[in-house]
Amino acid sequence: MADYKAPLRDMRFVLNEVFDAPKLWQTMPALAEVVDTETAEAILEEAGKITANSIAPLNRSGDEEGCRWVDGAVTTPAGYPEAYHLYAEGGWVGVGGDPAYGGMGMPKAISAQVEEMMNSASLAFGLYPMLTSGACLSIYAHASEELKQKYLPNMYAGVWSGSMCLTEPHAGTDLGIIRTKAEPQADGSYKVSGTKIFITGGEHDLTDNIIHLVLAKLPDAPAGSRGISLFLVPKVMVNDDGSLGKRNSLSCGSIEHKMGIQASATCVMNFDGATGWMVGEPNKGLAAMFTMMNYERLGVGIQGLSTGERSYQSAIEYARERIQSRAPTGPVSQDKAADPIIVHPDVRRMLLTMKALNEGGRAFSSYVALQLDIAKFGDDAEARQRAEAQVALLTPVAKAFLTDMGLETTVHGQQIFGGHGFIREWGQEQLVRDCRITQIYEGTNGIQALDLLGRKVVGNGGELYNAFAEEIRSYCAAASSELGEFTVPLKAALENLDGLTAFVIDSAQRNPNEIGAASVEYLHVFGYTAYAYMWARMAEAALGKEKQDDFYAGKLGTARFYFARLLPRIHSLSASVRAGSDSLYLLDAAQF
C-alpha cells in the first residue's frame, strides 16, 4: 500500500481559494485572535507530518493485532500508546477546544482537515481522540463550571479520554426505551446502574482515566426520550486537588469482534452504582448529547472521505505502475511488455470517480464546517441563525452521503488492484472493511435520510431546503458566462431537486409511507446536487489558471467528469422517488 501523504494542496485550495475561509475568520473576534492564513497553514503542515509519519504506519499492524480483553482490561495494539501520547503532546486532541481550558481554539474548518488526515492515517486510531473531542463538546456546552474546570483541561490535553455511552442491548435508534438508571445522592451526585453496548473507547490503555458520558433515567423520569438525562461518570474518581483516586464502580464486560476497525476497542460497559454527576438539566440529556451530534456526524462523514482518500492514493500509485495489456489505441509504453493499467478506460472511470467524490466530499465537509463556525462564532445574529439552519439541513447529508460515497470509493480502489485488492497485505480490503462501519454508527444512513426528509424537509414545509436552494440559485445567477458549462447543469439539477422536494411534501400528506420510501434516494439526489454546487465553485476558482499549473488543470478536468458522468445519476434516483411506496408493500411479511 502507498505511504499516506496528507492532501495539503487540495485542503489549502478549498479553504483559501474556494471559500476564502481566512477572510471569514477575521470577521469573527473569537477566531481573529487565534487563527489567520499562516497559523492555519502551520497547523495543517504539522498535522500532515504526525499523521503520515507516526499514525499511518500503524494502520495495518493495528488491524492485524487488534485489541485484546483480559479480565476487564483492554490492551491496544503495539505502538498505539506511544503514538497516542505523541499525538496528545502536540495538542491535537484539543485542536478545537476553548483556550480557557487548554484547547487550541481552532475553527471547525481547520479541525475538520485534521480529522480527515488522522482518519486517513488510521480510522481505528482516530476514533479515540474523536470520542474525546465529542465528549468535551457536551461538557463544555452543558456542564457546570465546576465540572468543566475539573475535567476539560486534562481531556483537551489528551491525558484523559472520553466516551459516549448511549446504546443498550435493546435500545439503539430508539433511545427512549433505555433502562440505565441514575439514583440521586445526598451530596448531589448520582449512582448510575445499567449496561451499555457498542461503546467506542469505553476501556483501553491509552490514558489513565476515561470520562464516560452516560444516558440514564431518573427514578421519576417521564416515559420516552423526554425522560433521559446525561451524566458524567469517570472511570477513576478525581480528587479535589485533581489527582486520581479510587476506581469507580464500572467495568468493561467484553469487547466486540468486528468486521473492521479492529484496533478500536468497542466495549460492553457495565455500570454498577457508579458515581456520576448530571450534565445539563434533568430529563434533557438528549438535547445535551445532540450538542455534539452535528459535529460528530460531520466527523463520521469525514471518516468516509478519509478512507476514500487513502484508497485513492494507493490506487493511483498502483495504476501507474501495474502493467497489463495494451491501450485500446495502441502501445503507450513501447519499451515494456504491456502498458500501465491507467491507460484503460474502465480504470480511468474508477480513478476519476474516486477523485471526484473525494474532492467534492472535501469541499462539502469544509462548507458544512464553515457553517458550524459561523453559527458558533459569528457576530451577526441573522447570519448565525441562517448558518444554524444550514447545519440542521446538511448534517444528515454530510454523514450519510459522505460515507456512502466513501464505501463506493474504497470498493473502486480495491477493484483497481484486481486480485491483489482482495489480499490483506495490499491494504485495500482493510479500507473497505473499516469504511463499512461509518454507514452504521452515529445513526445509520437510513435514519439520516429519514431525518433529512422527514424532519428537515417535510417537517417544516421545505423552509430549510428553500434557503439552501436559494443560495445555489443566487450563485448560478451571479456566475460569469464562461462558467456556464458548470452552472447550467447545476441549475438544472437544482430544478430537478426542487420538483422532487415538492413532490414528496405533497405525497406525504396523503400517505405517511412516502417519506420512508423516498428518503434514501432523495438524500442521494440532494448529495449529488450539493456536490455539483461544490464542483462549480471549485471550477470557478481554478478557471484561468489551468495553463500555468497542472493542479488547476486536473481540477477542471475532474469537474467536467463529475458533471458528465456522476451528476446524471440523479435521474434514475429521482425516478425511484417518484415511483412511490406502493411497490414496497406488495408482499406480506410471510412472502419475503
Secondary structure, 3 states (H helix, E strand, C coil): CCCCCCCHHHHHHHHHHHCCHHHHHCCCHHHHCCCCHHHHHHHHHHHHHHHHHHHHHHHHHHHHHCCEEECCEEECCCCHHHHHHHHHHCCCCCCCCCHHHCCCCCCHHHHHHHHHHHHHHCHHHHHHHHHHHHHHHHHHHHCCHHHHHHHHHHHHCCCEEEEEECCECCECCCHHHCCCEEEECCCCCEEEEEEEEEEECCCCCCCCEEEEEEEEECCCCCCHHHHCEEEEEECEEECCCCCEEEECCEEEEEECCCCCCCCCCEEEEEEEEEEEEEECCCCCHHHHHHCCHHHHHHHHHHHHHHHHHHHHHHHHHHHHHCECCCCCCCCCCCCCCCCEHHHCHHHHHHHHHHHHHHHHHHHHHHHHHHHHHHHHHCCCHHHHHHHHHHHHHHHHHHHHHHHHHHHHHHHHHHHHCHHHHHCHHHCHHHHHHHHHHHHCCCCCHHHHHHHHHHHHHHHHCCHHHHHHHHHHHHHHHHCCHHHHHHHHHHHHHHHHHHHHHHHHHHHHHHCCHHHHHHHHHHHHHHHHHHHHHHHHHHHHHHCCCCCCCHHHHHHHHHHHHHHHHHCCHHHHHHHHHHCCCHHHHCCCHHHC
